[in-house]
Amino acid sequence: MYSYNQVDQQLVDERVEQFRDQTRRYLAGELPEEEFLALRLMNGLYIQRQAPMLRVAIPYGTFSAPQLRSLAHIARTWDKGYGHFTTRTNIQFNWPKLEDVPDILAELAKVQMHAIQTSGNCIRNTTTDPLAGVTDDEIADPRPWCELIRQWSTLHPEFAYLPRKFKIAVSGGPNDRAASRVHDIGLELVKNAAGEVGFKVLVGGGLGRTPIIGKVVRDYLEAEELFSYLEAILRIYNLKGRRDNKYKARIKILVAALGIEEFQRLVEEEWQHLKGGELRLTPEKINQVAAHFKPFTYVEQNPTQATQTAADLAAAFAEHPDFKVWYERNTQAHKVAGYRIVHISLKPLLGAPGDISDQQMDAVANLAEAFSFNEIRATQDQNLVLTDVQEKNLLAVWQGLVAANLARANINTLTDSIVCPGWDFCALANAKTLNINEQINQAFDDLDYLYDLGDIQLNISGCINACAHHHIGHIGILGVDKKGEDWYQITLGGSATEEARLGKVLGRAVPADTVAETLKTILATYLTVRKADESFIQAVDRLGIQPFKEAVYH
């Protein structure tokens, strides 16, 4: 992973001291609320329903064991003993005191972390595939490009006050695990006819009040011109994006208003002044950053060792049936023989999705240090991943996760849901979500039934801002307020993959106490109509929503 150089560290340290003085002046009454607002947002600090909330950046979801231990220390010292991982692979602390935030930022700086640009109308944390570098279906590892974008965009003076927040995602190849098609800019690594690696560029995607799938603005962009082309897009957005109405200010609205052809023409025209100039990336710069993401030195197994490992796993499965279930559900193939990718579920049976305690952070840090090259990944699904675990160490990893209450074998099941904090925490939410998730977990507590249902992505948002991405869930649930009561609108058929699409509304919203029963009806219908080996999303694609609508509203 990337390590700060002297310039990086100085920038972050100076930013901490700058915000420390701003906070002091605000608390002393020397800095008005309206002036402090923009300053705190640019340092990741919100004021939520219950208390301030600090959002810490985890660039492209990759962090180290020492960094996770620092987050655990912050949770213990300045919060209520836990943190919350978000769909942007950041972590949030929900209970810090305003006067303590500068000390928290100083603690983060010690381990090369910060909260810069995790909020505000600026370029936010760039995200990518949580399995980058360890699968064999990618064109190239996208993380070096994410790091380059981070360096280019951090405190960029021209883009510090955009019309609205701006999000970029990078996919390593045609199998999109970065949800790049629902971002302001989506970048997909591709190869041209000559075999050269470049980018397909999509623009104008996003969810929230007006969900839109991004459109291709350029089929192939030379990799060296990445900065110049991104800058051209952002200049057009900065110049022509609306600032009179925040609900109409995202780039997706501008692209829709102009049309993709006109937007493309404007970008290409602006790009003529930028490409080939000082923004062009040199091979030396690309290689310098890529060197931080070289593959680890993996241990090669000879046939005898491989046979022994397989025998040891079989014996462990026989002795520990729960370990076998966890292996099948929460691990997947690695591109290097003898290794597995381990998914750590942050979806406890009766807990808030994405939450992790300080003790659990320390436990994961210990496992990463001992068994996965000291590295952890956060995912858009609000889970964690250890990407490089030797098969011979899987039993020890599982046992460590069991001890930490992190071994729930529910990855990609209905209960591996993406859920925003909802009304209980968020000042923008108009409905609760955590109680609905708990209701669903209690209703679907039979693992055999969940496994029979197969892979299902359930997303639950507490308001139209769609922080839980309900529009692109196989099943999406949106909380709405009806005369002071929580009701829930259900959508079916969404997807965040390379075939991204928005779910369709099933019908009228249902009362809070019937959400789980409604899901039972939908899934019972699926089991009735599915073909052999047909997943839920495939069945919805084939049949549409009508059979499910008839079953629910008969």
C-alpha positions as CSV (number, residue, x, y, z in Angstrom):
1,M,0.0,0.0,0.0
2,Y,1.0,3.6,-0.5
3,S,3.3,5.2,2.2
4,Y,3.4,9.0,2.7
5,N,6.5,10.9,1.6
6,Q,7.7,14.0,3.4
7,V,5.4,16.3,1.4
8,D,2.3,14.1,2.2
9,Q,3.1,14.1,5.9
10,Q,3.7,17.8,6.1
11,L,0.5,18.6,4.3
12,V,-1.6,16.4,6.7
13,D,0.2,17.7,9.8
14,E,-0.3,21.4,8.8
15,R,-3.9,20.7,8.0
16,V,-4.4,19.4,11.6
17,E,-2.9,22.5,13.1
18,Q,-4.9,24.7,10.8
19,F,-8.1,23.1,11.9
20,R,-7.1,23.1,15.5
21,D,-6.8,26.9,15.4
22,Q,-10.1,27.2,13.5
23,T,-11.9,25.1,16.1
24,R,-10.3,27.1,18.9
25,R,-11.5,30.4,17.3
26,Y,-15.0,28.9,16.7
27,L,-15.4,27.7,20.4
28,A,-14.1,31.1,21.6
29,G,-16.8,32.9,19.5
30,E,-14.3,34.5,17.2
31,L,-15.4,32.5,14.1
32,P,-19.1,32.7,13.1
33,E,-21.1,29.4,12.6
34,E,-21.6,30.1,8.9
35,E,-17.8,30.4,8.3
36,F,-16.9,27.4,10.4
37,L,-19.5,25.2,8.6
38,A,-17.4,25.1,5.4
39,L,-14.2,24.6,7.3
40,R,-15.4,21.7,9.4
41,L,-17.0,20.0,6.3
42,M,-13.7,20.1,4.5
43,N,-12.2,18.3,7.5
44,G,-14.9,15.6,7.5
45,L,-16.9,16.9,10.5
46,Y,-20.7,16.8,10.4
47,I,-23.3,17.7,13.0
48,Q,-25.7,14.8,13.1
49,R,-28.9,14.1,15.0
50,Q,-27.2,13.1,18.3
51,A,-23.7,14.5,18.1
52,P,-20.9,15.5,15.8
53,M,-19.8,12.8,13.4
54,L,-16.2,12.6,12.0
55,R,-15.7,10.7,8.7
56,V,-12.2,9.4,8.2
57,A,-10.8,8.7,4.8
58,I,-9.6,5.3,3.8
59,P,-8.4,5.9,0.2
60,Y,-9.6,3.1,-2.1
61,G,-10.5,1.1,0.9
62,T,-6.9,-0.1,1.7
63,F,-5.4,0.3,5.2
64,S,-2.9,-1.4,7.4
65,A,-3.0,-3.2,10.8
66,P,-1.3,-0.2,12.6
67,Q,-3.9,2.1,11.1
68,L,-6.7,-0.1,12.2
69,R,-5.3,-0.2,15.7
70,S,-5.2,3.6,15.7
71,L,-8.8,3.7,14.8
72,A,-9.5,1.3,17.7
73,H,-7.6,3.7,20.0
74,I,-9.7,6.6,18.8
75,A,-13.0,4.7,19.3
76,R,-11.9,3.8,22.9
77,T,-10.6,7.3,23.8
78,W,-12.9,9.8,22.1
79,D,-16.0,7.8,21.0
80,K,-18.2,5.1,22.5
81,G,-16.0,2.2,21.6
82,Y,-16.9,1.6,18.0
83,G,-16.8,2.9,14.4
84,H,-19.0,2.6,11.4
85,F,-17.8,1.6,7.9
86,T,-19.6,3.2,5.0
87,T,-20.4,2.4,1.4
88,R,-17.6,4.8,0.4
89,T,-15.1,2.5,2.3
90,N,-14.6,5.3,4.9
91,I,-15.1,4.9,8.7
92,Q,-17.2,7.2,10.8
93,F,-17.1,8.0,14.5
94,N,-20.6,9.1,15.7
95,W,-19.9,10.5,19.1
96,P,-16.8,12.7,19.2
97,K,-16.8,16.0,21.1
98,L,-16.1,19.0,18.9
99,E,-13.2,20.2,21.0
100,D,-11.6,16.7,20.8
101,V,-11.6,16.5,16.9
102,P,-8.2,18.2,16.4
103,D,-6.7,15.7,18.8
104,I,-8.3,12.9,16.8
105,L,-7.0,14.3,13.6
106,A,-3.5,14.5,15.1
107,E,-3.7,10.9,16.2
108,L,-4.7,9.9,12.6
109,A,-1.8,11.9,11.2
110,K,0.6,9.7,13.2
111,V,-0.4,6.7,11.1
112,Q,-0.8,8.5,7.7
113,M,-4.6,9.0,7.9
114,H,-6.8,12.1,7.7
115,A,-10.4,13.3,7.2
116,I,-9.6,15.7,4.4
117,Q,-12.3,16.0,1.7
118,T,-14.6,13.3,3.2
119,S,-17.4,15.9,3.0
120,G,-18.0,19.2,1.4
121,N,-18.5,20.1,-2.3
122,C,-15.2,18.7,-3.4
123,I,-13.7,15.5,-4.9
124,R,-14.4,12.8,-2.3
125,N,-12.6,9.6,-1.5
126,T,-11.9,7.6,-4.7
127,T,-13.2,4.0,-4.5
128,T,-12.3,0.8,-6.3
129,D,-12.7,-3.0,-6.4
130,P,-12.0,-4.4,-2.9
131,L,-10.4,-7.4,-4.6
132,A,-8.0,-5.3,-6.6
133,G,-4.7,-7.1,-7.4
134,V,-5.8,-10.6,-6.2
135,T,-8.2,-11.8,-8.9
136,D,-7.3,-13.0,-12.4
137,D,-10.2,-11.2,-14.2
138,E,-8.8,-7.6,-14.1
139,I,-6.9,-5.8,-16.8
140,A,-4.6,-4.2,-14.2
141,D,-4.6,-3.3,-10.5
142,P,-6.7,-0.1,-10.3
143,R,-5.2,1.0,-6.9
144,P,-2.2,2.9,-8.3
145,W,-4.6,5.0,-10.4
146,C,-6.8,5.7,-7.4
147,E,-3.7,6.9,-5.5
148,L,-2.7,9.1,-8.4
149,I,-6.2,10.6,-8.4
150,R,-5.9,11.1,-4.6
151,Q,-2.7,13.0,-5.0
152,W,-4.1,15.1,-7.9
153,S,-7.4,15.9,-6.2
154,T,-6.4,16.5,-2.6
155,L,-6.8,20.2,-1.8
156,H,-7.0,21.0,-5.6
157,P,-7.7,24.8,-5.5
158,E,-9.8,24.8,-8.6
159,F,-12.2,22.1,-7.3
160,A,-12.5,22.9,-3.6
161,Y,-15.9,24.5,-4.0
162,L,-17.7,22.6,-6.8
163,P,-21.5,22.9,-7.3
164,R,-21.9,19.7,-5.3
165,K,-19.9,16.7,-3.9
166,F,-18.1,14.7,-6.6
167,K,-17.3,11.0,-6.5
168,I,-15.0,8.9,-8.7
169,A,-14.7,5.1,-8.9
170,V,-12.1,3.0,-10.8
171,S,-12.8,-0.6,-12.0
172,G,-9.9,-2.9,-12.8
173,G,-11.6,-4.5,-15.7
174,P,-14.9,-5.6,-17.3
175,N,-16.2,-7.2,-14.1
176,D,-17.2,-4.1,-12.2
177,R,-17.0,-4.5,-8.5
178,A,-16.6,-0.8,-7.9
179,A,-20.1,0.3,-8.8
180,S,-18.4,2.7,-11.2
181,R,-21.6,3.2,-13.3
182,V,-23.3,5.1,-10.5
183,H,-20.6,7.6,-9.9
184,D,-20.0,11.1,-11.1
185,I,-17.1,9.7,-13.0
186,G,-16.5,6.0,-13.5
187,L,-13.2,4.7,-14.9
188,E,-12.8,1.2,-16.3
189,L,-9.4,-0.1,-17.2
190,V,-9.4,-1.4,-20.8
191,K,-7.0,-2.3,-23.5
192,N,-7.0,-0.9,-27.0
193,A,-6.2,-2.8,-30.2
194,A,-2.5,-2.4,-29.6
195,G,-2.8,-4.0,-26.2
196,E,-2.1,-0.7,-24.4
197,V,-3.9,-0.1,-21.0
198,G,-6.1,2.9,-20.8
199,F,-9.6,3.9,-19.6
200,K,-13.2,3.8,-20.6
201,V,-14.7,6.9,-19.1
202,L,-18.3,7.2,-17.9
203,V,-19.8,10.3,-16.6
204,G,-23.1,11.5,-15.0
205,G,-24.0,8.5,-12.8
206,G,-25.4,8.8,-9.3
207,L,-28.2,7.8,-7.0
208,G,-30.1,9.9,-4.5
209,R,-33.1,12.0,-5.4
210,T,-32.5,11.5,-9.2
211,P,-30.9,8.1,-9.8
212,I,-29.1,7.8,-13.1
213,I,-26.7,5.3,-14.7
214,G,-23.6,6.9,-16.0
215,K,-23.0,7.2,-19.8
216,V,-19.8,6.6,-21.8
217,V,-18.1,9.9,-22.7
218,R,-15.0,8.3,-24.1
219,D,-14.4,4.7,-25.1
220,Y,-10.6,4.8,-24.7
221,L,-8.5,7.4,-22.9
222,E,-4.7,7.1,-23.0
223,A,-3.6,6.4,-19.4
224,E,-1.0,9.2,-19.4
225,E,-3.8,11.7,-20.1
226,L,-5.9,10.7,-17.1
227,F,-5.4,14.0,-15.2
228,S,-6.0,16.2,-18.2
229,Y,-9.2,14.5,-19.1
230,L,-10.6,14.5,-15.6
231,E,-9.7,18.2,-15.3
232,A,-11.6,18.9,-18.5
233,I,-14.7,17.2,-17.2
234,L,-14.5,19.0,-13.9
235,R,-13.9,22.4,-15.5
236,I,-17.1,22.0,-17.6
237,Y,-19.0,20.9,-14.5
238,N,-17.6,23.8,-12.4
239,L,-18.5,26.3,-15.1
240,K,-21.9,25.0,-16.1
241,G,-23.2,23.1,-13.1
242,R,-26.1,24.6,-11.3
243,R,-25.5,26.4,-8.0
244,D,-29.0,27.8,-7.4
245,N,-30.5,24.5,-6.3
246,K,-28.5,21.8,-4.5
247,Y,-31.0,19.2,-5.6
248,K,-30.1,20.0,-9.3
249,A,-26.4,20.6,-8.7
250,R,-24.8,17.2,-9.3
251,I,-23.1,16.6,-12.6
252,K,-25.7,13.9,-13.6
253,I,-28.3,16.7,-13.9
254,L,-25.9,18.7,-16.1
255,V,-25.2,15.8,-18.4
256,A,-29.0,15.0,-18.6
257,A,-29.8,18.6,-19.4
258,L,-27.1,19.0,-22.1
259,G,-27.3,15.5,-23.5
260,I,-24.3,13.2,-23.5
261,E,-23.3,14.3,-27.0
262,E,-23.2,18.0,-26.2
263,F,-21.4,17.4,-22.9
264,Q,-18.8,15.2,-24.7
265,R,-18.3,18.0,-27.2
266,L,-17.7,20.6,-24.5
267,V,-15.3,18.3,-22.6
268,E,-13.3,17.5,-25.8
269,E,-13.1,21.2,-26.6
270,E,-11.8,22.0,-23.1
271,W,-9.4,19.0,-23.3
272,Q,-7.6,20.4,-26.3
273,H,-6.2,23.1,-24.1
274,L,-4.9,20.5,-21.5
275,K,-3.8,17.3,-23.1
276,G,-0.1,16.8,-23.8
277,G,0.7,19.6,-21.3
278,E,2.0,19.6,-17.8
279,L,-0.9,17.4,-16.6
280,R,0.3,14.5,-18.7
281,L,1.5,11.7,-16.5
282,T,5.1,10.5,-17.2
283,P,5.9,6.8,-17.1
284,E,8.3,7.6,-14.2
285,K,5.5,9.0,-12.1
286,I,3.1,6.1,-12.9
287,N,5.8,3.6,-12.1
288,Q,6.8,5.4,-8.9
289,V,3.2,5.1,-7.5
290,A,2.7,1.6,-8.9
291,A,5.8,0.4,-7.0
292,H,3.8,0.8,-3.8
293,F,1.3,-1.8,-5.0
294,K,3.6,-4.6,-6.2
295,P,2.3,-8.1,-5.5
296,F,3.4,-9.6,-2.2
297,T,6.0,-12.3,-2.1
298,Y,3.7,-15.4,-2.1
299,V,4.8,-18.8,-0.9
300,E,4.6,-21.3,-3.7
301,Q,3.2,-24.8,-2.9
302,N,4.7,-27.9,-4.4
303,P,2.3,-30.7,-5.2
304,T,3.1,-32.6,-2.0
305,Q,2.4,-29.5,0.1
306,A,-0.8,-28.8,-1.8
307,T,-2.1,-32.3,-1.2
308,Q,-1.3,-32.0,2.5
309,T,-3.1,-28.6,2.8
310,A,-6.2,-30.1,1.1
311,A,-6.1,-33.1,3.5
312,D,-5.7,-30.8,6.5
313,L,-8.6,-28.6,5.4
314,A,-10.8,-31.7,4.9
315,A,-9.9,-32.9,8.4
316,A,-10.7,-29.4,9.8
317,F,-14.1,-29.4,8.0
318,A,-14.9,-32.7,9.5
319,E,-14.0,-31.6,13.0
320,H,-15.6,-28.1,12.7
321,P,-18.7,-28.1,10.5
322,D,-19.2,-24.4,11.1
323,F,-15.7,-23.8,9.7
324,K,-16.7,-25.6,6.5
325,V,-19.8,-23.4,6.1
326,W,-17.8,-20.3,6.7
327,Y,-15.1,-21.4,4.2
328,E,-17.8,-22.0,1.5
329,R,-19.6,-18.7,2.1
330,N,-17.0,-16.2,3.3
331,T,-13.9,-17.1,1.3
332,Q,-13.2,-17.2,-2.4
333,A,-10.5,-18.2,-4.8
334,H,-7.3,-16.2,-5.0
335,K,-5.3,-15.8,-8.2
336,V,-2.3,-17.5,-6.5
337,A,-2.6,-21.2,-5.7
338,G,-2.6,-21.9,-2.0
339,Y,-4.2,-18.7,-1.0
340,R,-7.9,-17.6,-0.3
341,I,-9.6,-14.2,-0.1
342,V,-11.4,-13.9,3.3
343,H,-14.5,-11.8,3.7
344,I,-15.2,-10.6,7.2
345,S,-18.9,-9.9,7.8
346,L,-19.7,-6.8,9.7
347,K,-23.4,-7.8,9.7
348,P,-24.0,-9.3,13.2
349,L,-27.4,-10.9,13.9
350,L,-28.8,-8.1,16.0
351,G,-26.3,-5.3,15.4
352,A,-26.0,-2.3,13.1
353,P,-24.5,-3.2,9.7
354,G,-21.0,-1.8,9.2
355,D,-20.4,-1.2,12.9
356,I,-17.2,-2.6,14.5
357,S,-16.0,-2.3,18.1
358,D,-12.6,-1.3,19.2
359,Q,-11.9,-4.8,20.4
360,Q,-12.9,-6.2,17.0
361,M,-10.7,-3.7,15.3
362,D,-7.8,-4.9,17.3
363,A,-8.6,-8.5,16.6
364,V,-8.8,-7.9,12.8
365,A,-5.5,-6.0,13.0
366,N,-3.9,-8.9,14.7
367,L,-5.2,-11.4,12.1
368,A,-4.0,-9.2,9.2
369,E,-0.6,-8.8,10.8
370,A,-0.2,-12.5,11.4
371,F,-1.9,-14.0,8.2
372,S,-2.5,-11.4,5.5
373,F,0.6,-9.2,4.9
374,N,-0.5,-6.6,7.4
375,E,-3.3,-5.3,5.1
376,I,-7.1,-4.9,5.3
377,R,-9.6,-3.8,2.7
378,A,-13.0,-2.1,3.4
379,T,-15.8,-2.8,0.9
380,Q,-18.7,-0.9,-0.5
381,D,-20.9,-3.6,1.2
382,Q,-19.7,-2.4,4.6
383,N,-17.6,-5.4,5.2
384,L,-13.8,-6.1,5.5
385,V,-11.5,-8.3,3.5
386,L,-8.2,-10.1,4.2
387,T,-7.1,-10.6,0.6
388,D,-4.1,-12.8,1.0
389,V,-4.5,-15.7,3.5
390,Q,-2.7,-19.0,3.0
391,E,-5.1,-21.9,2.9
392,K,-3.1,-23.6,5.7
393,N,-3.9,-20.6,8.0
394,L,-7.7,-20.4,7.3
395,L,-8.7,-22.4,10.4
396,A,-6.6,-20.1,12.6
397,V,-8.2,-17.0,11.0
398,W,-11.7,-18.5,11.4
399,Q,-11.0,-19.2,15.1
400,G,-9.8,-15.7,15.6
401,L,-12.9,-14.3,14.0
402,V,-15.2,-16.6,16.0
403,A,-13.5,-15.3,19.2
404,A,-14.2,-11.7,18.0
405,N,-17.8,-12.5,17.0
406,L,-16.9,-11.7,13.4
407,A,-17.4,-15.1,11.8
408,R,-21.1,-14.9,10.7
409,A,-21.2,-16.9,7.5
410,N,-23.7,-14.7,5.6
411,I,-21.6,-13.0,2.9
412,N,-23.8,-12.3,-0.2
413,T,-27.0,-13.5,1.6
414,L,-30.1,-11.5,2.3
415,T,-28.7,-10.6,5.8
416,D,-25.5,-9.3,4.3
417,S,-27.4,-6.1,3.8
418,I,-26.2,-2.5,3.2
419,V,-28.0,-0.2,5.6
420,C,-27.5,3.5,6.3
421,P,-27.8,4.6,10.0
422,G,-31.2,6.1,9.3
423,W,-33.2,8.3,11.6
424,D,-31.5,7.1,14.7
425,F,-28.3,9.0,13.8
426,C,-28.7,11.0,10.6
427,A,-30.2,14.4,10.6
428,L,-31.3,14.0,7.0
429,A,-33.1,10.7,7.4
430,N,-36.9,10.6,7.6
431,A,-37.3,7.0,8.6
432,K,-35.6,4.4,10.8
433,T,-33.5,1.6,9.2
434,L,-31.8,-0.3,11.9
435,N,-35.0,-1.6,13.4
436,I,-36.1,-2.8,9.9
437,N,-32.8,-4.6,9.4
438,E,-33.2,-6.3,12.8
439,Q,-36.7,-7.3,11.9
440,I,-35.5,-8.9,8.7
441,N,-32.6,-10.7,10.5
442,Q,-35.0,-12.2,13.0
443,A,-37.4,-13.3,10.3
444,F,-34.6,-14.9,8.2
445,D,-32.5,-16.6,10.8
446,D,-32.3,-20.0,9.1
447,L,-29.0,-20.2,7.3
448,D,-30.0,-23.2,5.2
449,Y,-32.9,-21.2,3.9
450,L,-30.7,-18.2,3.2
451,Y,-28.2,-20.3,1.3
452,D,-31.0,-21.9,-0.7
453,L,-32.1,-18.4,-1.7
454,G,-28.6,-17.8,-3.1
455,D,-26.9,-14.5,-3.6
456,I,-29.2,-11.5,-2.9
457,Q,-28.2,-7.9,-2.3
458,L,-30.5,-6.1,0.1
459,N,-30.1,-2.3,0.5
460,I,-32.0,-0.2,3.1
461,S,-32.0,3.6,3.0
462,G,-33.6,5.9,5.4
463,C,-34.2,8.7,3.0
464,I,-34.1,9.7,-0.7
465,N,-30.4,10.6,-0.5
466,A,-29.8,6.8,-0.9
467,C,-26.7,6.5,1.2
468,A,-27.3,2.7,1.2
469,H,-27.7,2.6,-2.6
470,H,-31.2,1.1,-2.4
471,H,-31.8,1.9,-6.1
472,I,-29.2,-0.7,-7.1
473,G,-30.0,-3.4,-4.7
474,H,-31.5,-6.7,-6.0
475,I,-34.1,-5.7,-3.3
476,G,-34.1,-2.1,-2.3
477,I,-36.0,-0.6,0.7
478,L,-36.6,3.1,1.1
479,G,-38.0,4.6,4.3
480,V,-40.6,7.3,3.8
481,D,-42.5,9.4,6.3
482,K,-46.3,9.3,6.1
483,K,-47.9,11.7,8.6
484,G,-45.3,11.0,11.2
485,E,-45.2,7.2,10.6
486,D,-42.5,5.1,8.9
487,W,-43.5,3.3,5.7
488,Y,-41.2,1.5,3.3
489,Q,-41.1,1.5,-0.5
490,I,-39.7,-1.7,-2.1
491,T,-37.8,-1.9,-5.4
492,L,-36.7,-5.0,-7.3
493,G,-34.1,-5.7,-9.9
494,G,-31.4,-3.2,-9.3
495,S,-27.7,-4.0,-9.9
496,A,-24.3,-2.3,-9.3
497,T,-22.3,-4.4,-11.7
498,E,-21.1,-3.8,-15.2
499,E,-24.8,-4.3,-16.1
500,A,-25.9,-1.6,-13.7
501,R,-29.5,-0.8,-13.6
502,L,-32.1,0.8,-11.3
503,G,-34.6,-1.3,-9.4
504,K,-38.3,-0.9,-10.2
505,V,-40.8,0.2,-7.6
506,L,-43.0,-2.8,-6.6
507,G,-46.0,-0.8,-5.5
508,R,-47.3,1.3,-2.7
509,A,-45.2,1.5,0.5
510,V,-45.8,-1.0,3.3
511,P,-46.0,-0.3,7.0
512,A,-42.9,-0.8,9.2
513,D,-44.2,-3.9,11.0
514,T,-44.9,-5.8,7.7
515,V,-41.5,-5.3,5.9
516,A,-40.1,-8.8,6.8
517,E,-43.4,-10.5,5.9
518,T,-43.4,-8.7,2.6
519,L,-39.9,-10.0,1.9
520,K,-41.1,-13.5,2.8
521,T,-43.8,-13.2,0.2
522,I,-41.4,-12.0,-2.5
523,L,-38.9,-14.7,-1.8
524,A,-41.4,-17.4,-1.6
525,T,-42.6,-16.3,-5.0
526,Y,-39.1,-16.5,-6.3
527,L,-38.6,-20.1,-5.0
528,T,-41.9,-21.0,-6.8
529,V,-41.0,-19.5,-10.2
530,R,-37.2,-19.9,-10.4
531,K,-35.6,-22.2,-12.9
532,A,-32.8,-24.6,-12.0
533,D,-29.7,-22.6,-10.8
534,E,-31.5,-19.3,-11.5
535,S,-30.6,-16.6,-9.1
536,F,-33.0,-14.1,-7.7
537,I,-31.8,-11.3,-9.9
538,Q,-31.9,-13.5,-12.9
539,A,-35.5,-14.5,-12.1
540,V,-36.5,-10.8,-11.8
541,D,-34.8,-10.1,-15.1
542,R,-36.7,-12.9,-16.8
543,L,-40.1,-12.3,-15.4
544,G,-40.1,-8.7,-14.4
545,I,-41.7,-7.5,-11.2
546,Q,-45.3,-8.4,-12.0
547,P,-45.4,-11.9,-10.4
548,F,-43.9,-10.5,-7.2
549,K,-46.3,-7.5,-7.3
550,E,-49.3,-9.8,-7.6
551,A,-48.1,-11.9,-4.7
552,V,-47.6,-8.9,-2.4
553,Y,-50.7,-6.9,-3.3
554,H,-53.2,-9.7,-4.2
